[in-house]
Amino acid sequence: MTVDIYSLIFSKLSGDSDVSSFACSDSKDLEDFLRNDAKTRQLEKISTTYLVHSGTDIVGFFSLSMGCITSDSVKKMSLEIEDPPNKYPALLLARMATKDGLRGQGIGREMLKHVFAIAFRLTGQIGCRFVKVDAKRDPRAIRFYENYGGFIKITQTSETVQMVVDLNKIGDGENSIAV
């Protein structure tokens, strides 16, 4: 199946959303989250999940939450802040997945554009300096976030690599995403 990325429809997950057809064999935990936990997390105001449709098919999803980044984690980014806080506010891209058979068609990049658009809307209402993701230690995932979002690695564990992008640097030629 080929997807026309220009006709993608983004919507918030609702109680009526049927997500049973979404399959992500690369990451069964992402598939499980969408099918079994996303609605509850949304009701509990822990995260908000957005579905991405092509026609009637769910072709991807992402979940967002609030987060923060410690000042020590971003010192190497050479931020020019006179009196830096102990922690910086961040939008956490908690989960993101593209449906089996549809990777490589630009759906992930379109989801990132939508995440950045939400982040910029937030900056007009609350403090939000960064978008943060805890990517799996999979070279493909890390390359994706670096290449299509301008994310840089700041810390890592045995399972994940914490990556961030400074919203003040998007649009100045340093990143490949144009919001």
C-alpha positions, 0 to 999 in steps of 0.5 A: 500500500502506498500512502499519500502523505499530503492527505494524512489526517491527524486526530486525537484518540477517542473512546470510540477509536478502533485501533485493533487493525494497527500492527507494528511487528518491529515493536510489539510494546508500541502496538500493545500500548495503543491497543491496551493502554493509550485510552486509559493514559489519556483519561488519566491525563498522563499522555495524549495520543494522536492517530494518523489516518490515510483514508480509513486506515490508521497508518501511525500514531504518537503519544505526547506528555510533558517532560523536563530536561536537567540543565546538566544534560543540555550544557553541551548544547551551548545554550545562551541563557543568562540564568539557566534553570535547574530543569528546562520544560520539554514536550515528551514524544513518549511513543511513535510508530508507523504501521507495518508495511508503510515505513519509508514513505514519509509518515514518520516525518509528517508525524514529527512535523505535527509534534513540532507544530504542537510544541510551537503552539504550546510555547505560546501558552506555557514554557516549552523549550525542547522536544524530547524523546527516549529513543530505543537503542536502535541505530535506525530509530536514532538516525531517524530522529537525528536526520528528520528532527534535528535531535541530538543525543544527551544521555543513554541507558542500556535500552534508550537514548535520550535525545532532544531538539531545541525549539529555538533552533528549529527554522534557522537552517540547523534542522531539516524539519520546516514547521 
